[in-house]
Amino acid sequence: MSLKMISCEEAAKLISESMDHAIPFWERISLKIHLAMCKVCPTYMRQLHLLRKLIKNWGSNAILFFSDKGLSPESKAKIKCHLRQFTPKRTE
């Protein structure tokens, strides 16, 4: 396979693919050359890495975020009361 100049669109696809699995050698080289010459794609790659890291960290802390351990029974009752106002009544 020959080395070719890739577009930003192709680079974005390769950046994303490379985060999920290993990409072929020549695609890796083409991406590195593109990243060395492009001003936009390295920023995109950093942002994508950051997003993946944030989502991964958020996912591991989601249980704590959605936990109701800190709520008093009175607070829980107030929330349930307010939610009932927005819940449609069933008619059978």
Order of alpha helices (4+ residues) and beta strands (2+ residues): alpha-alpha-alpha-alpha
